[in-house]
Amino acid sequence: MKVAVDQDRCVGSGQYVLMAPDVFDQRDEDGIVVLLDEFPPTELHDDVRQAARVCPALAIELDES
């Protein structure tokens, strides 16, 4: 799995940090998503998928090919 984020689309909801804190963080100044791990380990894939599903701005993209 490869993860990408679109910081321009992000609205800073922070749900992704709760779902997958080893993969996502937020900038202190405005809460915008920060990607910590572009290629998360297999055991985190379900958490990353859930984070992408709950993102209200659809700012998280997953490539599972």
N, C-alpha and C positions, 0 to 999 in steps of 0.2 A: 504494500500500500504506500502510495505517495500522497502527502497532504500539501495543499496550497491554501493560502488565505488571501482575500482581497481586502486590504485595510481601508480602501476607499469606500467599500460597501458597508463595512462594520459599523454598527450603531452602539457598540460597547455594552451589550446586555450582560456579558460575563458568564452566561450559562455554560459555555464551552470549557471554562476553567474549572467549574464544578464537576463536569463530566469527565474531563481528561487533563488533570493538572500537570501531568508529565509531558504533555504535548503542547498545551496552550497556556499562555499567560496574558496579562493585560498591561498596557502602558500606564504608568502611574498618573501621567498628566491628563489623559483623556479616556482611559478605559478601552482603547482600541486593541484588538486582538494582536498577540505576538505569537508566532510559531516557534516552538522550542525544538521540535523534532520532526523534520520533513519525512522521515522514514521510520515511523514508530514500530516497536516490536509487535509481533503477532498477538501477544497477550493483551495489547491495548486496542486492537482494531475495533472491537465491539464498542468500547467507550468513545473512540473517535467517531465512529458512525453515528452514535447517539448524539454527540456534540454537534455534528453537522446537521442532523435532523432538527435539533432544537434552536439552531441559529435563526433568529427572525429575519435577518438580512440576507440569508443564504450566502454568507461571505466565506464559507469553508467548502473547498472542493476536494473530492477524493478521486484518486485514480487507482483502481483496484486491478488493473490489467497486469 
